[in-house]
Amino acid sequence: MVPLLQQHIGIGISHAANSITITTDPSPRPPPPLLRLHPQPRRRRHAPAKPIALYTNCKCASAAASVEEDDVAGLGYRHPPKQIQEILDVPPNPSYLISPRRDRIMFLKRTAMPPLSELTKPENVLSGIRIDPGSNMRSRMSFYTGITVHDLMANGTLGPAKEVHGYADGAKINFVTWSPDGQHMAFTVRYKDKVDNSVNLSLWVANAESGEARPLCISEDIRLNAIFELFVWVNDSTVLVCTIPSSRGCPPKKPLVPFGPRIRSNEHKNVVQMRATKEMLKDLHEEELFDYYATSQLILLSLDGTVKPIAPPAIYTALDPSPDEKYLMLTSVHRPYSSTVSYKRFPKKVELWTVDGTFIREVCDLPLAEDIPITSGSVRKGKRLIRWRPDMPSTLYWVEAQDGGDANVEVSPRDIVYMELADPLNGEEPQVLLKLDLRYRRISWCNGSHALVYEHWYKTRRTRTWVISPDCKDVSPQILFERSSEDAYSNPGSPMMCRTPAGTFVIAKIKTNYEGTYILNTGVKERIWESSKEKYYESVLALMSYNPKCEIQLNHLKLLVSKESRMEPTQYYIKAWPDKNQVQITNYSHPYPQLALLQKEVIRYQREDGVKLTATLYLPPAYDPSKDGPLPCLIWSYPGEFKSREAAGQVRRSPNKFARISSNFPLLWLARGFAILADPTIPIIGERDQEANDRYIEQLVASAEAAVNEIVRRGVAHHDRIAVGGHSYGAFMTANLLAHAPHLFCCGIARSGAYNRTLTPFGFQKEVRTLWVATDTYIKMSPFMSANKIKKPILLIHGEDDSKVTTAMQSSQFYDALKGNGVPCRLVILPFERHHYVARESVMHDQVIYMDRIKVITCWLQHCFC
């Protein structure tokens, strides 16, 4: 059976009108055109903006004449067919938060896509962050629309839903957290100011038992500052909150006449290499704005409404109470600022205070860090990753690089992990916990006898896991695992973490009835549960058993598990021992029943050089290649870099995962009768001392050719009707394939790509060599340099406000290069969008131009390239 929707697609060519008309309606009445290459401007009422669309000339005069750019821009925002809109408008399933004592679960309702009007609000771009000046928070934050709470019953079922209430309908909710004892939830609600109509944040608290919510602070003089960390629970009844200083006045105005020229200098010959500097501070005025919006006054706010200021105003980026609720670790940044790096590398100060407001000591004050090398594994000098030890009342631990933070320096050890009390007695020196030859990653703490320390080195992909006894000096560290980080098959997974009464997380100690506690350093393991392999994909999400000492009897073990299949969306279950019975606690319906019977298969094939490859093939419902013949096909991918052929050939996906449709992935094309080859592996391999990108083009083409040959061999696609596309580095891939493998694809779709690597001279993706070190590689990999080789049509899409290295200028210049060489192409700039497109108008329009482009290209193939 041919897919129903494909039967209704027609392409009509009017030589007299010099236009192409796309129809999707089989009825005899004339359908409205979805695309014309010489259309009259179609006016839409109340359109907030128009996507900027640019064309080059089609090579075939009978198919399309030269297109006037003004006509194309006049189309405004368009909408795909109704069945596509219905799929895109499906709201995501709620998020969840489990209470600290595992006796309640909170579900947070979400919306699908914001309107474009949400993106048009003013914002200040300062030091790598975007600020909503009206609400003093990050701009364009997503939000929740409602909260429900369920009790978790002893048999694993959920009690009746309790709707959190008290705030106004239509509230935008953020920053939802449980109190340490799980009796309350704190969150923010956005509201409009009565005086100036600006949007402000209000901190609310809700009773977990009744669901009743109320503002935690009703004083209009206290306004929240959510630029960095907004608030944290200090104990069961008190939160530490960042607020706007009461002395803050109006924002500083930019002087009409500049104070002087902008001057940047490097007279001390420092080596400072940054991949992107677009959003950094540009002048003294922006420094003043950063101070204005980011400076906070900390207050302790009790559930009874008591307010107590603590510590002086500063730009606080992190708030960390100690597990015993006695100390506060406050992290802030300060001047001198930089026009080269973001706030994350500004001078950073870490201080310890008591919860009653007494200053204890300064842990560190790190200088400006502009000179961190771009080599993977390079880090900041001095103390870094300062944390509270989660199994102790008030003990700090941190790491210090012994190579000056430069991964190019050969030294042993490379990192040292230290530990000390918050308030050391008699001037005690920090204790050396462990010396590492690779780069430290993290610690999973259990208790004084056991902790896991992870180290990693990117260049060789080596990773080690150590077992240490932090409080037993006579016990030597032991290596528990040593492996390649690329080797998915040897990945031992992660330990299950248990929440302590203090709100921290430690490794759960599982006790059995016959041999006591599982001991880490013996290496002995026992499999207590394995997920289904035949039909379902299952994942363990959280430990649901609660014990204040984090000691769990195996026969009392409870887990939160997700379960899904190709046909069934993800549901959540409580799995309980000893019988391993599971109780389903959610019952989400299929979000797009139109595609409930889509066909999905994980396929295996190999490249010409023998490297094994994997892809996921999606086919429309009821499609049979033996009866219906080949379909138009879209290949959508993103290259990856590997150090070994074996790792590149491993399977990292499951055939049983539910096919989730999003605006950033082209599965919607199944509803239009296309075959989709999703994420075919395109490994770029550099074994031993080889640099992977030195053979990027050869390996890219070989991988794509293997994928095309496989789907043609299966009879689901025809050589002349295969398109290729991708986002970001996938767009870069798409342009390169059209330039260097024109025989494989009829057209390409490239979203948010960077096409000229000379504009990213200090590295890109996993490439850490600079343009001046690997000049030939940069030029050869840049499709901009091969624009004259591209002959097939290409669609370029870009967000106007893309702040990454993939700026919209990359697509604009590439379009100019293509047009200058007579390449059939189109550029669509989406107003107000960033690297990923989120507004409903943009996403809907995105789908229209996808479908239009493929259909027009089908026509071009018939009349231009045959």
Residue, then its C-alpha position, 0 to 999 in steps of 0.5 A: m500500500v502506498p502511504l495515503l498522504q503520498q498519493h495526494i502530492g502533486i507537482g504542476i509546472s506552468h510554463a506560461a506563469n513561469s511558476i511551480t505549484i504544489t498541491t496536496d488535495p486530490s479534489p478537482r477544485p483548484p488548490p491554493p499554491l504552497l509555493r510559487l517562484h513568482p508569487q504575488p505577495r501574500r499578506r498575513r494579518h498580525a504577522p509579528a515578523k517575516p522570515i527573510a528568504l533569499y533565492t538564487n536563479c534556478k538553472c532551468a528557465s522552464a521550471a522557474a525564472s529569476v526570483e525577486e527577493d522582495d516577493v519571497a520575503g513578502l510571503g511572511y510566516r506560513h503554516p504546514p498542513k494541519q496534520i503536521q501542525e497537530i503533531l508539532d503542537v503536542p505539549p511535552n509530557p510533564s517533568y517530575l521531581i521526587s521528594p527527598r524522602r521518596d514519599r512524594i512525586m511532583f509533576l510539572k506541566r509544560t507547554a509546546m512552543p512559545p509564540l514569536s512575541e516571547l522572543t521579541k522582548p528586549e534583552n541585554v547581551l553581557s559577558g556570555i549571558r542574555i538578560d531580560p532587563g524587565s525581570n532581572m533574569r535570563s531571557r527566554m527562559s522556558f517555564y512550567t504552567g502547573i504543579t501536581v503532587h502525588d503521595l507514593m503509596a507503600n504498594g508503589t501506586l500514586g495517591p490522588a493528585k493534589e493541584v498546587h493552587g493559590y497563584a493566578d491562572g496563566a502563571k509562569i513557574n520556574f526554579v521549583t525545588w523541594s525543601p530538605d524534609g520534603q514538606h514544602m516546595a519553593f518556586t517562582v511565579r512571574y507577575k506584572d508590575k502594577v506601576d510600569n507593567s514590567v515582569n517581576l519574579s515572586l518567590w512562593v512556597a507551597n505545602a506539600e500536604s495540602g497543595e496550598a501556595r502563598p508568596l514567601c515575601i510580600s514586601e514590594d521592596i524585595r525583588l529577586n535577582a535570577i541572573f545566576e543562582l536565585f535561591v537555595w534551601v539552607n534548612d527545612s524552613t529557611v532559604l538563602v535568596c539573591t535579591i536586587p540591592s535596595s540602593r539600586g537605581c535606574p540602569p546606567k545610560k549609554p553616553l551619547v558621546p563616547f568617553g573615548p575609543r575602544i582600545r584592546s592591547n596585548e603588550h605583554k605578549n600573552v597567548v589568549q585564544m578563544r573560539a567565540t567572543k561575540e557576546m563578551l563585554k565591549d566597553l565601559h558601559e557594558e561593564e556598568l550594565f553587568d554590574y547593575y544587573a548581576t549584583s545581588q544582596l543575599i538575604l535569609l528568608s524564613l517560612d514565617g516571613t522573617v528577612k535577614p540580610i547577609a554578606p555584602p552585595a556582590i555578583y554571586t554566581a553560586l550559593d552552597p550551604s554545608p550539609d550540617e547547615k552551619y556554613l555557607m560557601l559563597t562564590s562571586v566574580h569581580r573586576p577586572y573584567s574582560s572583553t575576550v572571555s565570559y564571566k566564567r573566567f572573570p576573577k573568582k572569589v570563594e568565601l565561607w560564612t556562617v549561616d548567622g552572617t559571620f565571615i569565616r575565611e576566604v577559600c580562594d581569590l583566583p585571577l582573571a583566566e584569559d589564557i587557558p589553552i584551547t587544547s582539550g583538558s586544559v583548565r584554570k590555574g589554582k583551586r577549582l571545583i570546590r565542593w562540600r563533601p556530601d557524607m561529612p558535616s562540613t568538609l571541603y574538597w577541591v582540585e589543583a592542576q600541577d601542569g599550570g592548567d595547560a594540557n600540552v605540558e607533560v607532568s606527573p601528577r597532573d592533578i591533586v585532589y585536596m580535602e580540609l575542614a571548613d574551619p581548620l583547627n590550629g592552622e592544619e594544612p589541607q590533606v592530599l586525597l589523591k594524585l592523578d596522572l590524567r585530568y580529574r573529572r569527579i568524585s562519587w562519595c559513599n562514606g569514609s571507607h569508600a569513594l570513587v574518583y574518576e579521571h580522564w584524558y581526551k587525547t588518548r580517550r583513557t579513563r580510570t575509576w579509582v576506589i579510595s578510602p578517604d578517612c583511612k590513610d593506611v589504605s592505598p587507592q586501587i584502580l577499579f576500572e581502566r578503559s577507553s571512554e569511546d568503548a561503550y561496550s565496556n562502560p560499567g555505568s554509574p553507581m546508584m545515589c541515595r539522598t541523605p537527610a542533609g539533601t546531599f547524594v552519596i552512593a547507596k550501600i546495598k545490603t544482602n541477607y547472606e553476605g553483608t554489604y557489597i564492597l567496592n574494592t573487591g571488584v565482585k559484582e552481581r546482576i540483580w536486574e536486567s532490562s528487557k531486550e526483546k520489545y522494550y527499552e528500559s532505564v533506571l532513573a532513581l533509587m526510591s528506597y529511603n534510609p537516613k544512613c543510605e543503607i538499603q536492604l536488597n529485599h526492600l529495594k525500590l527503583l523508578v524505571s522508565k519503559e518504552s517501545r517502538m509503538e509505546p511512549t515512555q511510561y514510569y514504573i516503580k519496581a520493587w524487590p524481592d519479587k521485582n514487581q513493577v507498578q505503572i504510575t503514568n499513563y501517557s497517551h500516544p502523542y501522535p497517533q497518526l504515526a503510531l504504526l510507523q516502521k523503525e529499524v536499526i540497520r547495520y552496514q559497513r564502509e568501504d574501508g571495513v568500518k562498521l556503521t549504524a543508522t535508524l531507518y524510519l518508513p511510513p506506516a503500511y509501506d512495503p518496498s516490494k509493492d510500493g517501490p522506492l520513496p523520496c528519502l532524507i538522510w539526517s546526520y551529524p559526524g563524530e570523531f573517534k580514535s579507533r575503528e572498533a569504537a566507531g563501529q559500536v552500536r549505541r542505539s536501541p531499536n526499541k526506543f520510542a520515536r519522539i518527534s521534535s521540531n529539530f528532527p525531520l521525522l515529521w516527513l514520515a507524515r508526507g510519505f518520505a523515508i528517513l535515515a536518521d543519524p547514520t554514523i559518520p565516524i571521522i577516525g584518527e588512530r594513534d597519532q593521526e589527526a582525524n580531520d586530516r582525512y575528514i573529506e575522504q571519510l565523510v564521503a565514504s560514510a555517506e556513500a555506504a549509507v546511500n548504497e544500503i538504502v538503495r540496496r533495500g529498495v526503499a530509496h532511489h539514487d536520484r531522490i535522496a536528500v541530505g541534511g543536518h543541523s550545526y556541524g551536520a549542516f557543515m557536513t551537508a555542504n561538504l557532501l554536496a561539494h565533494a559527493p554530488h553524485l550521492f544527493c539531489c539536494g541538501i538542507a543545512r541549518s545553523g551551520a558554519y561553512n568557512r573555518t578560517l572564521t573560527p581560527f582557534g579550533f572547532q568541534k574536536e579540532v584543537r589545532t589553530l588555523w596557522v598550525a593546520t592551514d591546509t585542513y581548515i581550507k580543505m574542510s571549509p565548504f565555502m572554499s568549494a562553493n564553485k563545486i556545488k551544483k545541486p540545490i541547497l537550502l540554508i536556514h539560520g537563526e538571526d541571533d545565533s550567538k555561537v561560532t555559527t553566526a548568521m554571517q556564516s550562512s549569509q556569506f556562504y549564500d553569497a558565494l553560492k549565488g556568485n557561482g550560479v548555484p541553485c540555493r535559498l537562504v532563510i533567516l529566522p528573526f529573533e531565533r538563536h542556534h536552535y529554533v523555538a518559536r512556533e511561527s519559526v518552527m511551522h515555517d521551517q517545516v513548510i520550506y522543508m517540504d516545498r524545497i524537496k518538492v521543487i527540487t523533484c521538479w528541478l531534477q526532472h527538468c534541469f539535471c536529467 
